[in-house]
Amino acid sequence: MTKLSDDVISQLIALENPAKINIFKRFFKTGPGQYGENDEFFGLTVPQIHQIEAKYWKQADLDDVATLLNHPTHECRTVAVMFLVRMFQKSPPLLQKQISSFYLAHTARINNWDLVDISAPKIIGAYLLDKPRSILFKLAKSTLIWDRRISIISTFTFIRQNDFNATMNISELLLADKHDLIHKAVGWMLREVGKRNQKVLTDFLDLHAARMPRTALRYAIEKLPETSRRHYLALKYNQ
């Protein structure tokens, strides 16, 4: 274990809050067969984790990140992805390529929805802004749920630039996905598209709403006028 990683873990342990550990275990679905099965926690809040990340990120390297990603405790992996985001944002293009490649090589350890959501748009989405997006379509077809969530959540960066093509195409690919976390992610990204261009969203819904998982549909239509929401919810679900 590297010295910096050792220091980070010691700092996290020092802030351990046993009263919150079981709450986090339930919230992040750590029971048998659930998506966060066997995940461990120190019971720290996000602001507490941010304080530690801010203290150490300038000294961290990818070896430190790898060590933290391989730790069984959720907060260690949270610090790791926070390090990666900071490192990416502060790096020149060649190092950004290395960081994005490292990220994609370690997606099995970016293994909960919050870890994906705080990192994928800021690393993978940001890196691909001016590049081909074929890797996202490959991730969308992965058997690993975290790859699939990364594929759609990364497009949030494009959405903010009013670039919706990848989001719409990947959403269509993921409509048959069986996992609730993917339904929520797809619906969320579609809602974000609709907030910027309602017609793009409604054109998609006119084609696909009847076969969308209900969770994805409810997320997607949340900001639409009430009459539109009622219309799409009234469609018979054809799975």
Buried (B, 14 or more C-beta within 10 A) or exposed (E): EBEBBEBBBEBBEEBBBEEBBEEBBEEBBBEEEEBBEEBBBBBBEEEBBBBBBEEBBEEBEBEBBBBBBBBEBBBBBBBBBBBBBBBBEEEEEEEBBBBBEBBBEBBEBBBBBBBBBBBBBBBBBBBBEEEEBEBBBEBBEBEEBBBBBBBBBBBBBBBEEEBBEBBBBBBBBBBEBEBEBBBBBBBBBBBBBBEEEBEBBBEBBEEBBBBBBEBBBBBBBBBBEEEBBEBBEEBEEEE
